[in-house]
């Protein structure tokens, strides 16, 4: 929504929030027993997860322009899906596919 409105600073903030969620999911997947990170998913991250697992997020630190922010958004969505699907499957819970579709359709409309 922020990208579509041209509010790029707001979009950067929302991408940062999603990036933090993605890092938290990767951390949870790597060490489910670890709870130290809940207030800051980046806390001592290099000590608890193989940095290579976070490589897909490298493109999620976009420049201040619409196309870079959209690319960062798609990188985060792909990473989120991978982590969330694995975690919901491991917990025996359904992945919210319909919600996923609705949200990615909104992003796709901006990417046209």
N, C-alpha and C positions, 0 to 999 in steps of 0.2 A: 504494500500500500504506500509506504513512504517513498519508494523508488518511483512509483507511478505518479505521485504528486510532486516529484522533483525535490523532495525534502531529504537530501542526501545525507546530512548529518544524522537525522533520525534513523535513516536506513543503516548507516554505519553502526549506530548503537544497537539496533535490532540484530544485525549480523553478529555483533560481539556477544550479545546474549545467547544467540543460537550456537555460536562457537563454544561458549562456556558449557552449554548443555551437552554438546557433542564430546567435548573433552571429558566431562563427567561420566558419560555413558561408556566411553572407551576405558576409562579408569575402573569403573564398576565391573565391566566385562573382564578386565585383566585381573583385578583383585576384589572380588565381591565382599570379602571380610573387612576391607579397608574403609574406615569411616572418617578418617582425619580430613579428608578433602572436601567434605560437604559445604563448608563455608567458602572454600576457594579450590576449584578443581585443578588449578595449576600448582598447588602446594606440593613442592618436592616431586613434581611430575616425572622428571628425568630419572628419579630413583625407583619408581614403581611401575613404569611401563616402558616397553621398547619404543624408542622415539620413532622408529620406522613405521610403527602402526599409526602414527599421527601424520604421516607424509601426505595423505589425501587432503589434509586441512591447510597445507602450505598455500594453496591458491585461495584460501578463504580470508586472506588479509588483503582486501582489494584497495585499489586507488580510489580517489575521490572523483569518480565519474560513473555514470549510469551503467555502462556496459561492464566495467570492472566489478561493480557491486552486484550486478546480476550474475556474473560468472562466479563470484564468491558465494552468492546465495545457492546456486546449483551445486557447487562443491560441498557446501554444508548439508544440503538436502541428501545428497548421495551418501555421505558419511553417516549422517543421522539414521537413514534407513538401514544401513548395514548393521550398525550397533543396536538400534532399537529392535529390529527383527530378530537378531540373535538372542537378545535378552528376553523378549516376550516369549520366544520359542522355548528357551531354557526354563522359563518360569511356568510354561504351560498356559500362557495367556494368548488371546488373539491379538494380532497386530491390527491397529485401526486403519485398515486399507482405505475405507471410504473417506475418512478424515484426511489421510495422506493425499488422496486424489483431489479433493476439494482445494487443499492448500497448494499443491503443486500446479493445479490448473490456474490459480491466481498468479503464481509466479510466471507460468508459461505465457499468459496473456501480456505480461509486461515485456517479455523477451521477443516480441514480434516486431 
